[in-house]
Amino acid sequence: MIKSSTPRAVSIAAALVVSAGLLSACGTSSDSTDGAIVVAATGPETGANAAIKVLLDGAAARFDEINAQGGIGGHQIKFVRKDDQYNPAQTPQQIRQLVEDDGAVLVCGLVGTGPYASVKDYLSSKGVVGIPASGSASVLNEHTFEILSSYNPLGARLVNYALDTLNAPKIAVAYSADDVGQPFLAGTQSAADRRGVNFAATVQFDASATDFSSQAALLKQSGADMVLVNHVPTVVSRLQNAAKKIGYEPLWGSTFAAAQPEIIALAPDAASKTYFATPFLLPDAPEADSFRSAMAKFSPGTELDGVFPIEGYTVADGCIAVLEKAVEIAGGDAPNAQDVLSATKDLTIDSDYIKDLSWTDADHSGQKQSQIVSVKDSKFVTVDQFSSAP
């Protein structure tokens, strides 16, 4: 069993027997000058989605925390991050530099499904594991693993919550035709089929559009009591504000992708009627004490409201579990990329931060539990406790 400084139960079902020759011959090397383990990520440090950078701040704080406690097996983690402005056209160049120039053996916390989709095949070609800050199962492959719950079960969770708790039988889904919207639509549709429910409407939108008036009109015409939509706050709020402009103010459902203070500022009325399915603790939860302490010490200027900082911290915590196992596989040395890949095999995590995660050869998806949160007095609060995804 591997234990880190945060509360975690990490069980290893696979034998840690790997050929020493294979380990020395395969994978990208870690930083050989100081024995550091190089971990990389990209995200929007600047640009229209720069508010999401706090996710990387949360990840950095978790790595700083374990470095302050001696690192992993005496190896410091060197967390290198680059700005891709949440633009998939920029991500590949940044990731190539991080892998080929900086020597990253793990990409951890790369922000966004679209940006990660643009580099997942490259990472596989280099034998580098990616653990993105994404909830789309569409990005999974032999070198990609998720910590977060996928959008599919989160969509299903919202359908069940609408029917069982909110008494909202007429549900509509607004979705983008991409790796964010399509899995979410599939999850909501699967839950609706199981419950024998027909959606009032399914409405497609372009996430890059600035005018959502036609989609809002279709949703209003459907008479839906609740609209489910999955995207970042800037996109979700455009739809919500377009609906309000024509006098349509339903309940809304979304995921952790939108559960950020930005949505309260951009669409305050709609935000107060929105329910978010999220696999993370809220930052003020009693179990998140180590998160708050790390952020206060290593990222004191970061606002902790919303889920992005604790999302980054949680993803980094999972990456640390992988690296702990990789160091053991490497016989105490700094692991290379092949060691990191070997460490993902049959890894199970169940802790305060990561609930019910188990990777197998056939399943690289994230944790199986989520909670429902909403906005009250401009703060996110839990309204339905963690439970297994449907």
C-alpha positions, 0 to 999 in steps of 0.5 A: 500500500502506498500512502501520501500525506493527505488522507488516502487509502491506495491499494495496489492489486498488481504485482510490482515486478517489472523488468529492469531492462525495460524500465531503463530502455523505455519512456521519457527520462525524468530530470536527471540533473537533480532527480526531480520528477517532471510533471506538466500541464497546460491551461488558460493563464490568460485570455477569455477563460483565464479565470480557470487558471485557479485549477492549476493553482490548486494542482501546484499547491498540492505538489508544493505541499508534498515537496515541502514534506520531502517529495516522493521517495526523496524526489521533488516534483517539478510542476511545469505549466504553460499557457494555452489560453484554453485553445486546442490550436495552441496546446500541441506546441506547448505539450511538445515543449513540455515533453521533449524539452522539459522532460515531463514523464506525466501530464497531470491536470491539463485543463479542458477536454478540447485542449487535451483531445488535441494532444492525446494521440501525441502523448500516446506516441511518446508513451507519456501518461495523461491525467487531464482535468476533463470529464469526457470519456471520449479522450480515454485511450491506452495512455489516458486516465481520468480522476474526475467522474465522466460527463456521462454519469454526471448527466445521468445523476442530474436527470435522476435528481430532477425527477426524484427531488426537484419534481421537474418531469419535463426536462430539456437538454442543450448540448454542444456537438463536441467532446464536452456536450456529446458525452453529457447528452449520452448520459442524460439520454441513457438515464431518461431511457431507463426512467421511461422519460422523453425529453421535452427538447434536445437543442444543439449549440455552438460553444463559440457562438455569442448569440444563443437566442434561437436555442433559448427560444426553442427551449422556451417553446418546449415548456421544459421545467429544467434545462440540462447543459454542460460547459464552462461558465462563459458558455452556460451563462450565455444560454441562461441570459438569452433565456432570461431575456425572453422571459424563460427562467427554468431550473438548470442543471450542469456539472463541475465544469460550470461550478465556478464563481464566474457563473454567479457573476455572469448570470446571477439569477439563473445561477441561483436556480442551477444544480451542479453535479460534481465529484469534488468536495466543496472547499469549505467541507470539513474533510478539505482541511489539508486543501485549505491549508495548502492553498493558504501556504502555497497559493495565498492569493487564490480565491477558493470559492467554486470547485476549480481550485479543489478540482486541481488539488484533487487531480494532483492528489491522484497523480501523486498516488500514481507517482508514489507507485511509479517510484516503487516500481523504479526501485526508488529512482525517479521514474520514467514514463514507462514506470508511470504507465506501469503504475496505473495498472490496477490502481484503486483510490478511495479517500476524502478527495477521490471517492471510489476510483479503480482503473483496470485495463478495460476501464480508465474512467474516473471516480464513481461518486458525485454530489449535487451542489447549488448556489445559496447567498452567492456561495456553493452549498451541498444539497445532495450528498455523495452517492454512486453514479447511476 
